[in-house]
Amino acid sequence: MNTVSPILTSAFDLTTVILISSLIVLSVLSLCFIFHLRLKSKSLTYLQGFNSLWTVRFLLVLFIFFWCIIELFRLPFFRRKYLYPLSPSLGITQQANLCKIHVILSLGFFEPAFLLTLLFLLNASIRKKTPNDGWAVTFVFSTCLPLGIIQGLLIYFNPLEHRVPSLLRQTFVILEDDSVLCAYPFLNSVVFAAFAAAYCAWLLFSCWKVLSLVINKGLRIRIYTLGSVVLVALPLQVVSLAFTVLWSPEADIYGVVSLVVFFCAFFCAVAGEGILVIKPVSDALAAGGNCCMWPTCRQDSLPAEEEKMEETVAMVDIEKGVVQG
């Protein structure tokens, strides 16, 4: 069996840290967009209709942000360089517990939560009446909490612990230098795969419904992009999780497969924030800016401005680009 290469492991971890840092910056930028639109809508009544789902978008960004934090705890490089100086008592037992918490919160809560929030925003686009924010919170938590509980039970109270080979149920591996490498247990990956299969079917159906109603070319491109990214990345993530059982975390190839698992979730998060948060909010603010300029325009230029306004509004948000019955 190949032993892990310190240089290669550090390279994998450093790549992951850089990507997580960029996603955190994107999340902060998304929050700035959300709250800027929120404040603008208080003074501009025209923007209030575009601000109706700000809480749901905030939840999407928040789940992605916490997923990033949990992924950082998985990395030996991050624990050694940033956590250990803050907490010198961080020993092998504590690091092993972080690996267990990572599996529960990453595969069992935060990633499913931001994927379900993404799906809720997409489904809200075909409703004539904007759904209540409380329903979004109920929908996400009622789905993710049982999933997280199942993941936790498999980690701490696994009835098959003595019947399943250790390679299929290990959550961590201790190296000779007392470093702790996190792993993905097989049964936990199976639970996530079942969620991913149901989710992909639901997302595919939702995209088909929205595309059957959307009349704007730009909006159709957004939906195609979002659906394609998630429907390719999520199955690839499941396949990569399945491949992790073939090698021990000490093997270099395991680091490559783990990086692919991370990449898949990373692209889903970036697509969700870019298409469902930043782009709609920026279009709404642009539309609001055009609206504010109307009183200073000459009366004979109003028809042209109205036509331009209609084109801008059509690109504001997915829910504004469907045919109303």
ABEGO torsion letter per residue (X at the ends): XBBBBAAAAAAAAAAAAAAAAAAAAAAAAAAAAAAAAAAAAAABAAAAAAAAAAAAAAAAAAAAAAAAAAAAAABAAAAAAAAAAABAABBAAAAAAAAAAAAAAAAAAAAAAAAAAAAAAAAAAABABBBBAAAAAAAAAAAAAAAAAAAAAAAABBAAAAABBAAAABABBBBAAGBBBBBBBAAAAAAAAAAAAAAAAAAAAAAAAAAAABABAAAAAAAAAAAAAAAAAAAAAAAAAAAAAABBAABAAAAAAAAAAAAAAAAAAAAAAAAAAAAAAAAAAAAAAAAAAAAABBAAAAAAAAAAAAAAAAAABAAAABBBX
